């Protein structure tokens, strides 16, 4: 620090040697410091531009993980690391400016001492407005005005600050102005002038940065504006749909108290929403029929059908449902006091849903809500904190064991249950239907570059001449995340001859009535195949990958290997080939029936009996725990 003080003192003396006015020397000194800092300023400019470039992807993460702040933070941090954006870099110039200021304070007071005359007033350059008053009160006003001018300029010319919300800009500029006014009042006038000139010259520096690295050359502003508008519409739609009435809030509060008012809870099911009971249904129904266990069912949907289940009403209720919203579910899970928790929600303990803090012996059981592989379409570590996993088939057993081996994880209990959802689905005759109109369902997944976003119009135009009704059913998560796209979909296709839209997800899907399914990477293909034994056309859009480390598991994901068993795949840029493939499927709907039957017999445990196997495991585990507790009391 002393070396820097000596260097600044020398620089001021050098300036004074050819410009004998200290006020002018401060301006020249400030100019030189800005020149010396310019390479760092350019680095920060490039970093700011990179941040703006990442905003569309960052906005996508906010929509995909809406409400899950931990997941948003983790995925955003991973994005920054992958794209080499440094969030803390902007603090480096500020830290350097503070160091320069501290050193310059000593230089100014040294100059003031050298100019001081015994018995006379302090030199103006060394006077402090707060204690000495007088004309130097102009300095804090000048510093505050310069800070305001800098803030107004940054709002227009700084590529990162111009993308802040108005409230953020006002806050940032307000803090800067307050600091400048405070500094100007309590330091020597020469230091205050340096601060004011530094702010003014920062405007010039920003102009130079924009010339050297033009933001418009590196930032796709149309894409950014579309992303921002989409996020605003999404948040407005979520806010509109998530308005909780006063009655529901009171009901949630009462249910929360009621849940913890029950002692010795044995079994809890945690549901992500009203549409998730179907994954538990066959398990719950088996438990109701073969045991007297009371099921505590937690859902975040106040309109969940579980509340009207026959076993959830009356004095001797076997199902006790609770409405617990997204905020209260966090403390509820932390204070969980049951013997066993069954859920379809992965990433236990990774984000906001934690294991119990009050009981270490709770058994957490995972039931899959998809029929395919676990190492590509789930986040890394999604199952690490579960004790028991209900496996759909031998492929999932192998994937979990390989994951445990490669990452050195503690082995979990893997129950060869099968996929409980399949128990509740009908099995239909794949042969051509007579006397009914043929239907082609087009259903997308919700990742980037799905068929609705890449080739839908061309696909529909290619399918309509086949004479079948084309049913468009967007993925529920896609409809939730992108309401504007759904509105655009309706405006294009509502009322168009030969096209139907299926947008009411509260009603059963017409999938069973479809002759052919067209999708990209959605798991709906395997539900369709199981029910109808009819073929699927896959459009090879970019693959759905959530775990970037999936290739570390030396097993081909069934998302890839199953495709050829239940249908055929075509590239997204050849709609003529897609139409020809669908035409062949319409003519021969039972062509894949044997393959489909063989697939489910070979690759899935206990078809039609998965709920019974899963329920039996749950019941046996609870009985074993009860017996162990009795032995411990003896």
N, C-alpha and C positions, 0 to 999 in steps of 0.2 A: 504493500500500500504506500509506504514512504517513497519507494522508487517512482511510483506513478505520480505522487504529489510533486516530486522534484522535476519529473518530465513535464508536467503541466505548467509548473512555475517557469521552467525554461522556455516553454512554448509561448507563454504570455509575455515574457521578457523579450523574446524574439519578435513577436507581433508589435510590442511597444517600441522596439528599436526603429521601426520604419513607419509606425503610425502612433504618435505620442498622445493617444486618447484611449483611456482604459475602457470606456463604454464601447467604442468601436472595436477595441482589441477583443472584447468578449464575443462580439458578433463574429469576428474572424476566427477566434478560437473554436467557437461552436461549429463553424463551417468545416474546419479541419477535422473535428471529431466525427462529423457526419460522413466525411469522405473516408476516414479510416474504418468506419462501421459499415460502409456500403456493401462489401462482399457478404457480410452477415445478413444485411437487409435483403439482398438478392436471394439468399438461401431461404429466408423466411417467406419471401414472396412465392418461391417455387413450392414451398411446403403448404402455404395457404391455398394455392391453386390446386394442389393435389387433394386437399380436403374438400374443396368445392366439387372436384371431379368425382369424389366418392359419395357425395350427398345423395344421388339417386339410389345407389345401393344401400346406403345407410337408411334412407326412407323406406326401402323395401323391407329391411330387417325390422324396423319399427312396426310395420304393418303385419308382418308374419308373426312377430313375437309380442303383439300388442298386449299390454298389461303385465308382461313378465319382464320387469326391469333388469333382473339378473341376467336373463338370457340375452336381452338386447345389449347389455353392457359387454358380456363375454363375446358375442358375435361381432360387435362393433370393434372391440379391441383386436380380435383376430383379423378383421378386415384391414384395420390400420397397419398391423404388423405385416400382413401379406403384401400390402401396396406401399409399404415404407413411408407412411405418414407418421410424423413425430408430434404428438399432441402438446408436449411440453416445450417444443422449440421456441414458441412465441414468447416464453418467459426469459429466454437468454438475453435478447436485447434489453428487456426491462431490468434484469439483474445488472447488466453492464452499465446501463444508464444510472442506476443507483450508485454503483462504484465510482463512476465518473463524477457524479454529483457530490459524493462524500469527499472525494479528493479536491474537487474544485472549491468546496467551502473553505478548506484550509488555505488554498491559494489566494482566495479573495481576502480572507482575514489577514493573511501575510501582507498583501498589497496595502490593505487598510492601515496596518501597523506602520508600514514604511512611509505612508503619506501623512500619518498623524502628526499634528503640531501640538506641543504641550499647551494646555489652557484653551485650546480651540475645539470646536465641534468635530465630531468624527467626519472623515471624508464621506461624501454621498455614497460612494461605492460600497462602504462597509456599514452603512446605517441599516437598522432593522425596523421596518415599518411599525410593528406592534409596540416596540419600546421607545423608538426615537421619533416616530411620527413625521409630520412635514410632507414635503413633496414626494418622498419615496413611497407614499401610499399609492402612487400611480403604478408602482411595480406589480403588486398583487393583482390589481385590476387588469394590467397588461397580460400577466401570466394567465388569468382566468379567461380573458378574451381569446388569447392564442390557443388555449385548450379547447374552447368552444369551436373555433375555426378549424382546428385539426379534426375534431370529432365530426363536424359537418362534412369535411372533405373526405374522411375515411368512409363515411356512410355511402359515399358515391363512388370513390375510386379504389378503395381496398377490396380485393376480390372476396375475401372472407367476411369482412364486417358488413358488406352490402347485402349479404345473404342472411344476416341476423334478423330476428323479428324487430318490430319497432320498439317494443318494450326493452329488448336486450340492448338495442342501440342507445336508447335513452339512459338506461342504467350504466352502460359502459362510459358514455360521454359525461354523464352526471358525476360519476366517481372521479374521472379525469379532471373535470373542472374544479371539483371540491379540493382535490389534492393540490392542484396548481394554486388555488386561492390560499389554502392553508400554508403551503410552502412559501408563497410570496410574502405572507404576513410575518413569518417567524425566522426567516433567514436574511442575510445581508442583501441589499438591493442588487449588488452585482450578481449574486447567485440567482436571484429571481429573474433578472434579465436573461441570464444564460438559459434558464428553464423556458422562458417565453420564446426566445429565439429558436431554441431546440424544437419546440412544438411547431413553429412556423416552417422551419427548414424540413421537418418531417413530411410536410405536405409536398415540398419539392422532391424529396427523396422518393415518395410514393409515385409521383409522376414519372420519375426516371426509371423506377422498377417496372412500371407498366409499359414503358418503351422497350426496355431490355427483355422482359418476359410478358408479352401482351396476354392478358387473361382471355380475351375473345378468341385467340388463336388456339388455346389449349382446353377451353371449357365448352362443352356442348350445352349452351344455354337453353335451347328449345327442349332438350331432354330433361334438363334440370327443372324447368318451369312445369313440364308435364308431371314430373315426379312430385313436386311440391303441391300442385293442384290435386293430384291423386291422394296424397297423404291428408290434405285438408278435408277432402270429401269423405275419405275413409273415417277420420276422427269424428267428423260431424255425424256421419251415419251411425257409428258405434255409440256416440253419446245419445243420439236420438233413440236408438233401440234399447239402450241399457238404462233408460230412465226407470228407477225403482220407486214404486209408489210408497207412500207413507205406511200403508198397511203391510206391504212386503218387508219394509225395513223393521217394523215392529215384529213381524212374524219371524224374520231372520234372528233378531235379538232373542226372542223367546225360544226358538229352536236351538240356538247356541247354548243357552242356559240349560235347556232340557237335555241336550246331549251329555253335558258334564254332570247333570243331576242323576244320571243312571250309573250305578256302581257295578263293577264286575261285568263289563261288556266283553263278550267273547269274539264277536265277528262284526266287522265294519266293511261295507262296500263304499268306495269313494268314486263317484261318477263325475265326468267332465261336463255333462249336460244332459238334456232331455233325450238326445238321440243316441245315448250310449248304453241304455238299458239292454238293447238287443244283444250286446256282447256278453252280458251277465245272465240273460234270461234263462237259458237252459240250466245253468249252474244253480241259480236261485230256486227255480221250480223243483229241481231234484232235491235240494236241501229242505224245502218246504214239505215235500212228499216223504222223505226218509229220515227226518230228524225232528226234534222239538226246539232246535236252536233258534234264538231270536236274532234277526238280521237288522242291524242298524245301517241305514242307507243314506249317505250324504250326497246331495246334489246341489249344483249351483244354479239350477233352473227352478224357479218357483212354480212353473207350470208343468214340471216333469210328470209324466203319466204314472210314475211310481206312487204318487200320492193317492191315486184312485185304484190302485191294485187291490183286489179283494182281501189279500192278507195284510193290507195296511190300514184297514178300517175296522171298527168295532172294538169291543173291550179286550178281547184276547188277540191282539195284533201280533202277528209273527214278523211283520216287516214294520220297522219304525223309521219313517223317512224324515229327513231334516233338510230344510233349505238353508244352505250356508253359502254366501256370496264369495266373490273372488278375494275380498280383503280379509274376511273372518276365517277363510279356510287356512290361512297361514298360521295364526296362533292355534287354531284347532288341531292342525297336524302336529305342531310342536308339542302340544299338551296331550296328544293321543294316549288313551289309557286302556286300549283294547288288547286282547290276545293276538288277534290277526286282522290285518288290513288288506283288502283285495282291491286292486285298481287297474285301470287301463292306461294310466298316465306314466310315461317313462321319465327319465332324468330325476328320479327320486334323490333328494339330497344334493342335487347339482345347482338348483336355482331356488325358487321361493318355497317349494314344497319339500319340507325336511322330514327326516325320521324323528320319532318322538324324543323329546328331551327329558321326559319324566319316567319313561320305561324303556329299558334297553333290551327287553326280551320280546318286543312286539315282532311278530312274523309278518313281513311284507311280501305279498304275493302279486305277481304281475300276470295279467291276462291280456293277450295281444288283441289289438283291434285292427289288425291287418293280416293277410294270409301268407305274406312272403318273408324274405330274408330280413335279418336283424342287424347286419353289419354294414349296410350301405345307406339305407333310408332312415336310420336313426342316428342321433349324435353319438360321438365317441363317449363311452362311459355311461350310456343311457340306462344300463341295467346293473351297474356295479353295486349299487346299494340295496338291491333286492335280495331277500333270502331264498325265495322260491319263484320259479318261472314256469307257467303253464306253456308247454311247447306244442306248436301246431303239428309238427312232424319231425322226422329224423333229421331233416336239413337244419332245423333250428337247434336241435341238440348239438349237432356237429359244430355249428357256428358259435354257439355259446362256449363250448369246450375249447375250441381253437382260440377264441378271444381270451379266455382265462389263461391258456398256456402262453400265448404270445406276450400278454401284458403282466403275467405273474399275479393273477388275481386269485382270491380265495374261491374254491369251487362252490357253486350254488346248487340247491336242490332243483333238478330239472324233472318236472312231471310230464310224462308222455300222455298228455290229455287229449290232444287234438284241438281243433278250432271250434269253440262253442257256438259261434254264430251259425255255422253250417247246420247245426241241429235244428234250427228254427226256419231254415229255408226249404221251400218245396222243391221236389224233383219233377221235372216235366219231360214230356216226350219230345225229342228233338225233330221228329219227322215234320214235313211240311204241313202247315195248318190250312185247312180248307174253309172257305166261306168268310174269311176275315182279311182285312187289308194288311199288307206286309208293312213292317216297321223297322227302321234302322235307327238305333239310338247312338248319338254322338255324345260322349262323356269325357271331359278332360280331367287332368290332374291339376294341382294348383301351384306347381313350380314354374319358374321362368320358362318362356318359350314353349308353353304347352300348345296344343292344337287350336285352342280358341284364340290365341294371340298370334299364331304364325300362319295358319293355312285354312281357317274355317270357311271363309267365303268361297275359296276355290274348291274345297271339299264338298260343300253343300251343292255348288253348281254342278259338280261331277256326279253326285249321287241322285239328284232329283230326276234325271232322265230314266232312272231304273224303275220308276213307277211306284216306289215305296214311300211312305210318309217318313220324313226325317225328323227325329225328335232330338232337340238340343237340351241336354241336362248338364249344366255347369257343376263343378265340384262345390259342395256347400262352403268350404273354406275360401274358394275363389270368389264366390258370390259375396261372402262376408268381407273379404279384403278389398274387393274392387267393385263397389256399387256403381261407379260411373261406367265401368265396362259392361255391367249387366244392363244398365239403361241404354247404352249404345247397341247392345245385342237386341234388346226389345225393339228399338227404333228401326233396326234393319230387318228383323224377321217377323215381328208381330203382324199377323194378317197375311203373310206371304203364303201363297198356295203350296201345299205339300210339306210345309214346315210347322212343327209344333214346338213350343217352349215349355219346359218343365222346370218351374222356378219355385214352386211351393214345396219346400223340403219337409214340411210337417206331415205331408200326405205320403202314402206308400208310393214308391217308384213304379213306373209302368215297365220296368226292365223285363219282367216275366213275359210281357206281351211283345217283346222285340224279337225279331228274327236274326238280327246281326247287331253286334256292338262294335263301335269304332271308338278307340281311345288311344292314348299315348303311353303313359307309364302308370296309370291309375290301377290300384288293386281291385277296382270294381270289375275288372275283366274276369277275375277268378270266382267272384260271387256269381256273375252272369253265367260263367261256364258250368259251375256246380248246379245251379238251378235249372238251366235250360238245356245244357249239354249241346249248345249251339256255338258256332265259331265267333271269334273276335278278330277284327282287323286292327293291327297296331300301326300307328304312324310313328316312325322313328325320329321323333324330335330329340333334342339333347336330353341325355339320361338324367333321371332324378337322383341326385347324389346329395346327401346331407352329411355323411361322414367322409371327409376327404382322405381318411386313412384306410378306407375299406379294402384296398388292395393288399394290405398287410395280412389279411385273413385269406389264406390260400384256398378259398372255396368260391366257385362261381355263384353269385347271388341268383336266387330263383327269380328275381325280377327280370333277369336276362334269360335263364335257362327254361323257364316255364312257358315263355311266349310261343315257342314253336309247337308246344303240346296242345295249345288251345286255339291257335289261329295262325295267321301269317302277318309278316311285317313288311311295310313298304316305305320308301323315303318320302319326306314331306313335300318334295318338289315334283312328284310324279302322280298327279291326281288321276290321270288316265289309267295307270296301273292300279290305283286304289279302287276305282270304279269297277274295273274288270274283276278284281279279287272279290268285291262285295257281290257282284253279279253271280259269280260262281258259288259263293256262300248261300245266296238266296235260292239258287237252284238245287243245291245239295246241303241242306242245313244239318243233316246227320253225319256229314263227312268226318267230323272230328269227335263224334260221340264216344267211340271206343277209346280214343286217346285220352279224352277228358275223364272218362270213368277210370281208366288205368292210372292216370295221374293222381286222382284223389285217393284211390286205393293204395297206391304205392307211397305217396309223399305225405299223407296226412294220417295221423293216429286216429283211430276210433271214429270214422265218419258216422255221424248220426248219434253217437254216444259220448261225445266229448264232455258235455255238461255233466253226465253221470260220473265220469272218471274224475273230473275236476272237483265235483261236489264231494265224492267219496274221499278224495285226498284231504279236502278242507275239514270234513267231519272227523276223519281219523286223526288228523293233526290236533284238533281241538280236544278230542277225547284223550289222546296221549298226554297232552299238556295238563289236562285235569287230573289224570291218574298220577302224573309225576308230582303235581302239587300236593296230592293226598299223601304220597309216600314221604315227601319232605316234612310234612307236619307230624309224622309218627315219631 
